[in-house]
Amino acid sequence: MQELLSKFSDSTLSRKLLDKVQEAAEEFIRLNGRRPAFMEVCGSHTMALAQKGVKRALKDHVNLISGPGCPVCVTDQKSIDAMIKLAEGENRIICTFGDMIRVPGTEFSLMEAKLEGKDIRVVYSPPDAVKIAEENPDKEVIFLGIGFETTIPVLGVAIKEAMDRGVRNFSMWMTTKLVEPILRTLLETKELNIDGFILPGHVSIVLGKNDYQYLVDEYQVPGVISSFETVGMLGSIYKLIRQLLEGRVEIENNYSAVVTDEGNIETKKLINTFFKPVDEPWRGIGVIPDSGMDIREEYDRFNARKRFNITVGEPGKTKCRCGEIIRGLVTPEECPLFAKACTPSKPIGPCMVSSEGTCSAHYLYMRED
Ligand code: SF4
């Protein structure tokens, strides 16, 4: 294990792998007259590939397209508006993850509502919101539940903790997302030309390798599950190019230290105990059938959508192109607001707010000036 860990930070190994990726990509370009195009599904990969210089190093060899895996970026604007409306009620505390507080809603962000005196708090994990509810029994505590298959189980843990401790003033506004429906949607709309997916490391710990077989069987698109180290990501890109060159279409597991074929069965059971699939709106994409999870009826008392009668209007159009960026159709540089009106200190869209957002990654690590 020690040897394995030392290799992960070995820049000589990264250099050798980079050469191998470039060599394989050149062969692909020779045969096809274009660069291979891969989408990294996960926002953590987007940030890591930019931060570690992989995107820049491979820009002439591989077209690395950022995908829809940043949970903050895909959260529908209406959920933010709903949370702001909820915060306007008497005796309420709204809890959310850090990045969400700065994402603009239709008129305000949660941060602006907080500055106006609303009780809006950032928590590190959903069970922290249960604790706040326990400490404030005369108030309703509502948590904005976002995230993919990695976060959904933790939301289940929060419900379990609230039940076990008899906390009745805690509820969640669920707007979670699932990986499979969005990948199917991207492939079925045929807007996107990609040769393969760099599959998310963390989500795959829950899902397992076998849960991606539909990509091969139904869409003939290869995928490689990847870790987040430079060596791991380069290795995954190399494996994808080798599949293309050899005419193979497979799901490969390049993160086998933690990802198994079946995934985490207990975690999947936990998810299905508390949640059920629902149609879910995605920012800039629209409603995708069965693409999110909401609380099962047996646990309705923890469902803020059922507990509070909140309606919000349709958001107006904005100049932000996050919807297209999430779908991999444009790059941040193609947005006229990028690095001008929209910067990390004054973000206009969620892709610039989030620490996993594509615009933020490009602004911090890939700007030419
Ligand atoms: Fe939206 Fe800003 Fe990104 Fe443009 S640069 S797409 S306005 S987040």
Residues whose N, C-alpha, C, O or C-beta is under 5 A from the ligand:
A	BS01	SF4	C320 R321 C322 P332 C335 L337 F338 C342 I348 G349 P350 C351 M352 C359
